[in-house]
């Protein structure tokens, strides 16, 4: 039996650092335009529900804007999309069908959690609160 | 005289291989009947992973279905979406521009490279060559990165859209992709050499699971198993869909027909795909924007039907889509290549030892996730034993005793 072809490679690997990334100590380098967490910018959203209709995973629910927030005039129905991130498949169909380009896309991929997470806090943070 | 009764000789050992495995493959059950070490009969049971995905496709709109059919299979999601999208384009009468066609082929070929690397890695793992498995998977990450650069996600690309693709690439991305492909090419050549020359691999794969050209034609096998037995069948070459009529490539064919030939053929195809990707990146036409405005795509589909096929990494994949003028398709029929290849090859296992069963099964590149844990059932005492498939592949010394092989 001859020398195994892969022996050199194994010896080289034995002496080098591990190839795997030490997540979460070291962050994984990800493309800036990778499809990660996204949410609606409510200053642009007109509450048309198109994203909710087109979502293949039924992850988007149209929800009334809470009364303590100032709903913009361009949103007459006062509805905004809330994404269930655990249901979302990150296909970005909502972003591409949005008539006002209201969605903000990020490459945030660290979404592991034990609780259900929604986009409402992120979306509502784009709106000013009512004064007085 | 018609046959009224079949007498089946009771075998001493029935070994169900499968159906549960959480990693790599989908569930499938192989009931292997063995006389001592020799396999005498194999029954294939499917249906453990039936998700009824054709039914949700009928209940969702045409556009939502693009993302639903992409989830039929994780490894070959781009080809599934491409096949379905081309069917919609046929119904609508839309033709994407050349740049979009080239980008589609690029995404599909990247997928073929990582799929072939994956199954070769799995084969190395199954025969107990774990360091080779780790190394191939490490180099496969480069292609996953390339897919991330091109489509925005490592695995599920969601790249196809009616009338084009969903993302364009610029020069910076092009250079990044070329760099990754050049690095991977060297590694793929090296691994091919390892598979050609390493004694361990040759001893486990050569002359195992031979299927002749006649049997391939008789059982309608497709994809790499057919090409490894000398049948030149490739939907890319015969249909010339998308940009396959302009991108030069060779259909790789081997004559041996054994497990080894199937694995080497996959390395050759991966090299061929790398060359195609490089050609596409260097000769990418710029005849307009490949990304259609999804807001302006037609909302109504005229009544009609379409039948399309693509060459998935595992063979020919076909879609039949029928529209009756309503917002949802009337019928979406999917025929995947693994289905053909797995259920029609039960006869190939006969005469080989039990340790060869996993090797032969993996050499078909099954899209089935079952293959780690098996139950050994002693029919005389009713005793059950669970073990890893790897253990079985290594000879299963623990259970091959006179007690189990009466």
Interface residues (C-beta under 8 A of the other chain):
Chain A: X1 X2 X4 X5 X6 X9 X10 X13 X19 X30 X31 X33 X34 X35 X54 X55 X56 X57 X89 X90 X91 X92 X93 X96 X97 X99
Chain B: X60 X61 X63 X64 X65 X66 X67 X68 X70 X71 X131 X132 X135 X138 X148 X149 X152 X153 X156 X158 X166 X167 X193 X194 X197 X198 X199 X200 X294 X295
